[in-house]
Amino acid sequence: MIHTICICGAGTMGSGIAQVAAQAGFHTLLYDVNKEMLAKGKAAIEKSLATLESKNKISTTEKETALSYLRFVSDTNDCIADIIIEAIVEKVEIKVGLLNQLAEVNHSETIFATNTSSLSVTKIAAGVMHPQRVVGMHFFNPAPLMKLVEVVKAEQTNDEVVKAVYELAIQLGKTPVRCKDAPGFIVNHVARPYYLEALKLLELGLADIETIDELMEVSGFKMGPFKLMDLIGNDINYAVSCSVYEQLGKPDRLEPSPIQKEKVTNGELGKKSGKGYYHYN
């Protein structure tokens, strides 16, 4: 039974997952080695809950209760929980290093979930001292709003771990879907053409950013590809494209866009940097 959840990484995704867990009534730890980032994560959660309160989507009591379930820590020795959900930088060796650190201070039944959007969960699990307890738990941004969670079974993952994480996602108010470990899992594999074809149209000069977004939204998509890339973060979106491209043997149809590469190089990451394909205040 899961009672305590520890989220590692206080960025947009990590703080969003922490908010979801606290609102669902779980004792929640949000960890980040960077105390400044931790403070930003705390402020983001407080602002988000205050916005929900102002819109009468939650009561003042519900807001205060959620905040009471949260603790913010910067020492790995404090990261003791029934499940660890890491949402840190997309590098296997860094994820493995952190999970092994946490395995040393946690009990023998602790589950280690990775929120990676594109890396192989099997490869991550292979480096962790308890690979059978490693699973993918891929939330989508923004975590408080997006319902889908991909529960990814690595080659080593115990079936009971998959079941426990699937049930946890339901308790968090999410809609979980089980999938096997594969490049891009389900959503990021299917979504690559949405981004890449839009970028190709722009590269060829066949349409501008605003026109492409408007046409896709009129066609029924909630958000055009360029607005969505800016929301996700061009660094993250580009990294996923590169990862899927590499893992699938570099097919021409999935080659990452030089336009997006340039955006990342220039630090034009989207909403979080104030500029991407659009400008933000």
C-alpha positions as CSV (number, residue, x, y, z in Angstrom):
1,M,0.0,0.0,0.0
2,I,1.3,3.4,-1.0
3,H,1.0,6.2,1.6
4,T,4.1,8.4,1.0
5,I,5.3,9.7,-2.4
6,C,8.6,11.3,-3.1
7,I,9.1,13.3,-6.3
8,C,12.6,14.1,-7.3
9,G,13.1,17.2,-9.4
10,A,11.3,20.5,-8.6
11,G,10.9,21.7,-12.1
12,T,7.6,22.2,-13.9
13,M,6.9,18.5,-14.2
14,G,8.1,17.5,-10.7
15,S,6.2,20.3,-8.9
16,G,3.1,19.5,-10.9
17,I,3.2,15.8,-9.9
18,A,3.8,16.8,-6.3
19,Q,0.7,19.0,-6.4
20,V,-1.3,16.1,-7.8
21,A,-0.1,13.7,-5.1
22,A,-0.8,16.2,-2.3
23,Q,-4.3,17.0,-3.6
24,A,-5.1,13.3,-3.7
25,G,-4.2,13.1,0.0
26,F,-0.8,11.5,-0.1
27,H,2.0,12.5,2.2
28,T,4.3,14.1,-0.4
29,L,8.0,15.0,-0.5
30,L,9.4,17.2,-3.2
31,Y,13.2,16.9,-3.5
32,D,15.7,19.0,-5.4
33,V,19.4,19.4,-4.6
34,N,19.1,23.0,-5.9
35,K,17.4,24.9,-3.0
36,E,16.5,27.8,-5.4
37,M,14.7,25.4,-7.7
38,L,13.0,23.9,-4.7
39,A,11.7,27.3,-3.6
40,K,10.5,28.0,-7.2
41,G,8.7,24.6,-7.1
42,K,7.0,25.5,-3.8
43,A,5.9,28.9,-5.1
44,A,4.5,27.3,-8.3
45,I,2.4,24.9,-6.3
46,E,1.1,27.6,-4.0
47,K,0.2,29.8,-7.0
48,S,-1.5,26.9,-8.8
49,L,-3.6,26.0,-5.7
50,A,-4.5,29.6,-5.1
51,T,-5.6,29.9,-8.7
52,L,-7.9,26.9,-8.3
53,E,-9.3,28.4,-5.1
54,S,-10.0,31.7,-6.8
55,K,-11.9,29.9,-9.6
56,N,-13.9,27.9,-7.0
57,K,-12.5,24.6,-8.2
58,I,-11.2,23.8,-4.7
59,S,-12.2,25.2,-1.3
60,T,-9.8,27.1,1.0
61,T,-9.8,24.0,3.3
62,E,-8.9,21.8,0.4
63,K,-6.0,24.1,-0.6
64,E,-4.7,24.3,3.0
65,T,-5.0,20.5,3.4
66,A,-3.1,19.9,0.2
67,L,-0.3,22.2,1.3
68,S,-0.2,20.4,4.7
69,Y,0.6,17.2,2.9
70,L,3.7,18.7,1.3
71,R,7.3,18.7,2.5
72,F,10.2,20.2,0.6
73,V,13.6,18.6,1.0
74,S,17.1,19.0,-0.4
75,D,18.8,16.0,1.3
76,T,18.5,12.5,-0.2
77,N,18.5,11.1,3.3
78,D,15.1,12.6,3.7
79,C,13.7,11.0,0.6
80,I,12.1,8.0,2.2
81,A,8.8,6.9,0.7
82,D,6.8,4.0,-0.6
83,I,7.4,5.2,-4.2
84,I,10.0,7.5,-5.6
85,I,9.1,9.3,-8.9
86,E,12.1,10.9,-10.5
87,A,11.5,13.8,-12.9
88,I,15.1,15.0,-13.3
89,V,17.3,15.6,-16.4
90,E,16.9,13.2,-19.3
91,K,20.2,11.4,-18.9
92,V,20.4,7.7,-18.0
93,E,23.5,7.9,-15.9
94,I,22.2,10.7,-13.8
95,K,18.8,9.0,-13.2
96,V,20.5,5.7,-12.3
97,G,22.9,7.5,-9.9
98,L,20.1,9.1,-8.1
99,L,17.9,6.0,-7.9
100,N,20.8,4.0,-6.5
101,Q,21.4,6.7,-3.9
102,L,17.8,6.5,-2.8
103,A,17.7,2.7,-2.9
104,E,20.3,2.7,-0.1
105,V,18.1,4.8,2.3
106,N,14.7,3.3,1.5
107,H,13.0,0.0,2.5
108,S,13.0,-3.2,0.5
109,E,9.6,-2.6,-1.0
110,T,10.0,0.9,-2.3
111,I,9.1,1.4,-6.0
112,F,11.3,3.4,-8.2
113,A,9.4,5.1,-11.0
114,T,10.9,7.2,-13.8
115,N,9.0,9.9,-15.5
116,T,11.2,9.8,-18.6
117,S,9.4,10.6,-21.8
118,S,11.8,9.0,-24.2
119,L,14.7,7.0,-22.5
120,S,14.6,3.2,-22.2
121,V,13.1,2.2,-18.9
122,T,14.8,-1.2,-19.3
123,K,18.2,0.6,-19.7
124,I,17.6,2.6,-16.6
125,A,16.5,-0.4,-14.6
126,A,19.6,-2.4,-15.7
127,G,21.8,0.1,-13.8
128,V,19.7,0.2,-10.6
129,M,20.4,-2.3,-7.7
130,H,16.8,-3.4,-7.6
131,P,15.7,-3.5,-11.3
132,Q,12.5,-5.5,-10.6
133,R,11.2,-2.4,-8.7
134,V,11.9,0.0,-11.5
135,V,8.9,1.1,-13.7
136,G,8.0,4.0,-16.0
137,M,5.3,6.4,-14.8
138,H,5.1,9.0,-17.5
139,F,3.0,12.0,-16.7
140,F,2.2,14.7,-19.3
141,N,2.6,18.4,-18.9
142,P,1.0,20.2,-17.1
143,A,0.6,17.3,-14.7
144,P,-2.3,18.8,-12.7
145,L,-4.4,19.1,-15.8
146,M,-3.4,16.2,-18.1
147,K,-5.2,13.0,-17.3
148,L,-3.1,10.4,-19.1
149,V,-0.3,8.5,-17.4
150,E,1.7,5.8,-19.3
151,V,2.7,3.0,-17.0
152,V,5.8,1.4,-18.7
153,K,6.9,-2.1,-17.9
154,A,10.6,-2.6,-18.4
155,E,12.0,-6.1,-19.1
156,Q,12.9,-6.4,-15.4
157,T,9.8,-4.9,-13.8
158,N,7.8,-7.1,-11.5
159,D,4.1,-7.5,-12.4
160,E,3.0,-6.5,-8.9
161,V,5.0,-3.2,-9.3
162,V,3.1,-2.4,-12.6
163,K,-0.2,-3.2,-10.9
164,A,0.6,-1.0,-7.9
165,V,1.6,2.0,-10.0
166,Y,-1.4,1.5,-12.3
167,E,-3.7,1.6,-9.2
168,L,-1.8,4.6,-7.8
169,A,-2.4,6.6,-11.0
170,I,-6.2,6.0,-10.6
171,Q,-6.0,7.2,-7.0
172,L,-4.3,10.3,-8.3
173,G,-7.3,10.9,-10.5
174,K,-5.4,10.0,-13.7
175,T,-6.2,7.7,-16.6
176,P,-3.4,5.1,-16.7
177,V,-2.5,3.0,-19.7
178,R,-0.1,0.0,-19.6
179,C,2.6,-0.3,-22.2
180,K,5.8,-2.1,-22.8
181,D,9.1,-0.3,-22.9
182,A,9.6,0.9,-26.5
183,P,11.0,4.1,-28.1
184,G,8.7,7.0,-27.3
185,F,6.3,4.5,-25.5
186,I,2.9,5.2,-27.1
187,V,2.1,8.9,-27.1
188,N,5.5,10.3,-28.0
189,H,5.9,7.7,-30.8
190,V,2.6,8.6,-32.3
191,A,3.0,12.3,-31.8
192,R,6.4,12.7,-33.6
193,P,4.8,13.3,-37.0
194,Y,2.5,16.0,-35.6
195,Y,5.6,18.0,-34.6
196,L,8.0,17.0,-37.3
197,E,5.6,17.5,-40.3
198,A,4.7,20.9,-39.0
199,L,8.3,21.9,-38.7
200,K,9.0,20.5,-42.3
201,L,6.1,22.7,-43.6
202,L,7.8,25.7,-42.0
203,E,11.2,24.7,-43.2
204,L,10.0,24.5,-46.8
205,G,8.2,27.8,-46.6
206,L,4.8,26.3,-47.3
207,A,3.1,27.9,-44.4
208,D,3.9,30.1,-41.4
209,I,3.7,29.1,-37.7
210,E,0.4,30.9,-36.9
211,T,-1.3,29.4,-40.0
212,I,-0.3,25.9,-39.2
213,D,-1.4,26.2,-35.6
214,E,-4.7,27.8,-36.5
215,L,-5.5,25.1,-39.1
216,M,-4.8,22.3,-36.7
217,E,-6.9,23.9,-34.0
218,V,-9.8,24.4,-36.4
219,S,-9.4,20.8,-37.4
220,G,-10.1,19.7,-33.9
221,F,-6.8,19.7,-32.1
222,K,-6.9,21.5,-28.8
223,M,-3.5,23.1,-29.4
224,G,-1.4,23.6,-32.6
225,P,2.0,21.9,-32.8
226,F,4.1,25.1,-32.3
227,K,2.0,26.2,-29.3
228,L,2.3,22.7,-27.9
229,M,6.1,22.5,-28.4
230,D,6.4,25.8,-26.6
231,L,4.3,24.5,-23.7
232,I,6.3,21.3,-23.4
233,G,9.6,23.0,-23.9
234,N,11.6,22.9,-27.1
235,D,14.6,21.3,-25.3
236,I,12.4,18.5,-24.0
237,N,10.6,18.0,-27.3
238,Y,13.8,18.1,-29.3
239,A,15.4,15.6,-27.0
240,V,12.5,13.2,-27.4
241,S,12.6,13.5,-31.1
242,C,16.4,12.7,-31.1
243,S,15.9,9.8,-28.7
244,V,13.1,8.2,-30.8
245,Y,15.1,8.8,-34.0
246,E,18.2,7.1,-32.6
247,Q,16.4,4.2,-31.0
248,L,14.4,3.4,-34.2
249,G,17.5,3.3,-36.4
250,K,17.4,6.9,-37.8
251,P,14.5,6.6,-40.3
252,D,14.3,9.6,-42.6
253,R,10.7,10.3,-41.7
254,L,11.6,10.9,-38.0
255,E,14.8,13.0,-38.5
256,P,14.8,15.9,-35.9
257,S,14.3,19.4,-37.3
258,P,17.2,21.8,-37.7
259,I,14.7,24.6,-36.9
260,Q,14.0,23.2,-33.4
261,K,17.7,22.4,-32.9
262,E,18.5,26.1,-33.5
263,K,15.7,27.1,-31.0
264,V,17.3,24.9,-28.3
265,T,20.8,26.2,-29.1
266,N,19.6,29.8,-28.8
267,G,17.8,29.1,-25.5
268,E,14.4,29.8,-27.1
269,L,12.7,27.0,-25.1
270,G,9.1,28.3,-25.1
271,K,7.0,29.5,-22.3
272,K,9.5,28.7,-19.6
273,S,12.2,30.9,-21.2
274,G,9.8,33.6,-22.4
275,K,10.4,32.9,-26.1
276,G,10.0,30.0,-28.4
277,Y,8.0,30.0,-31.6
278,Y,6.0,32.7,-29.9
279,H,6.8,35.4,-27.4
280,Y,5.6,35.3,-23.8
281,N,5.4,37.9,-21.1
